Amino acid sequence: VRSSAASDVYKRQVSTQSTGSNKQTKQIQMDSAKNNQERAEGKTEEWSGWAKDKIGGLIGNEQMQAEGKGEQLKGEAKQEHAKFKERVIGTTEQIGGAIKKDVGKLIGNEQMEAEGKATELKGQAREHVNK
């Protein structure tokens, strides 16, 4: 009877953790989508600035060149900002995954351990891709 009650408590905890984990996953996905959009906007701004700089140079318009260079730098900064935010998400995933992996190992829960390792690796990959 006791193990059945403990099993029920464990199942409720896992269910609650799963729901919370799903919310966190959705939030990370939304944040990541925003970061990807920011990177795309930054790249567009960078290329637009590059074109403006070159056209200004061709027609001898120094103000247009300066504006183009400014837009280029602003676009590059947007991209770097988005990459930084992705690295923060990756670090968070890596730490959270490592903790989950270690807790799973400590309590003898192979599924939890494997999920933690997967999240840890996902975080490492996210960091690597956004260097």
C-alpha positions in Angstrom: 0.0 0.0 0.0 2.8 2.4 0.9 4.7 1.9 -2.4 1.5 2.4 -4.3 0.9 5.8 -2.5 4.5 6.7 -3.1 4.1 5.8 -6.8 1.0 8.0 -7.1 2.9 10.9 -5.5 5.8 10.4 -7.9 3.4 10.2 -10.9 1.8 13.5 -9.9 5.2 15.1 -9.5 6.3 13.9 -12.9 3.0 15.1 -14.4 3.4 18.5 -12.8 7.1 18.7 -13.8 6.2 17.7 -17.4 3.5 20.5 -17.6 6.0 23.1 -16.3 8.7 21.7 -18.6 6.3 22.0 -21.6 5.6 25.7 -20.7 9.4 26.4 -20.4 10.0 24.6 -23.7 7.3 26.7 -25.4 8.8 29.9 -23.9 12.3 29.0 -25.1 10.9 28.2 -28.5 9.2 31.6 -28.6 12.3 33.4 -27.4 14.4 31.6 -30.0 12.0 32.5 -32.8 12.2 36.2 -31.7 16.0 35.9 -31.7 16.0 34.4 -35.2 13.7 37.2 -36.4 16.1 39.7 -34.8 19.0 38.1 -36.6 17.2 38.2 -39.9 16.3 41.9 -39.4 19.9 42.6 -38.5 21.2 40.9 -41.6 18.8 42.8 -43.8 19.8 46.1 -42.2 23.5 45.1 -42.6 23.1 44.4 -46.3 20.9 47.5 -46.8 23.6 49.6 -45.2 26.3 48.0 -47.3 24.4 48.8 -50.5 23.8 52.4 -49.3 27.5 52.8 -48.5 28.6 51.5 -51.9 26.0 53.6 -53.8 27.1 56.7 -51.8 30.7 55.9 -52.8 29.8 55.5 -56.5 27.9 58.8 -56.7 30.3 60.7 -54.3 27.8 61.3 -51.6 29.7 61.1 -48.3 26.6 61.5 -46.1 25.0 58.5 -47.8 28.2 56.5 -47.3 28.3 57.4 -43.6 24.6 56.5 -43.1 25.2 53.2 -44.9 28.1 52.4 -42.7 26.0 53.3 -39.6 23.2 51.0 -40.8 25.7 48.2 -41.4 27.1 48.5 -37.9 23.6 48.7 -36.4 22.6 45.5 -38.3 25.7 43.7 -37.1 25.0 44.7 -33.5 21.4 43.4 -33.8 22.8 40.0 -35.0 25.3 39.8 -32.2 22.6 40.7 -29.6 20.4 37.9 -30.9 23.3 35.5 -30.8 24.2 36.5 -27.3 20.6 35.8 -26.1 20.7 32.4 -27.8 23.9 31.6 -25.9 22.2 32.5 -22.7 19.4 30.2 -23.5 21.9 27.5 -24.3 23.8 28.0 -21.0 20.5 27.8 -19.2 19.6 24.5 -21.0 23.0 23.1 -20.3 22.9 23.8 -16.6 19.3 22.7 -16.2 20.0 19.5 -18.2 23.1 18.7 -16.1 21.1 19.1 -12.9 18.3 16.9 -14.2 20.8 14.3 -15.3 22.5 14.3 -12.0 19.2 14.1 -10.0 18.1 11.2 -12.3 21.3 9.4 -11.7 21.1 10.0 -7.9 17.6 8.6 -7.6 18.1 5.9 -10.2 15.7 7.2 -12.8 17.3 6.4 -16.1 14.6 8.3 -18.1 15.2 11.5 -16.1 19.0 11.0 -16.5 18.7 10.6 -20.3 16.3 13.6 -20.6 18.8 15.7 -18.7 21.7 14.6 -20.8 19.7 15.4 -24.0 18.8 18.9 -22.7 22.5 19.4 -21.7 23.6 18.5 -25.2 21.0 20.7 -26.8 22.3 23.6 -24.7 25.8 22.9 -25.8 24.8 22.8 -29.4 22.8 26.1 -29.1 25.9 27.8 -27.6 28.2 26.4 -30.3 26.0 27.5 -33.2 25.7 31.0 -31.9 29.4 31.8 -31.3 
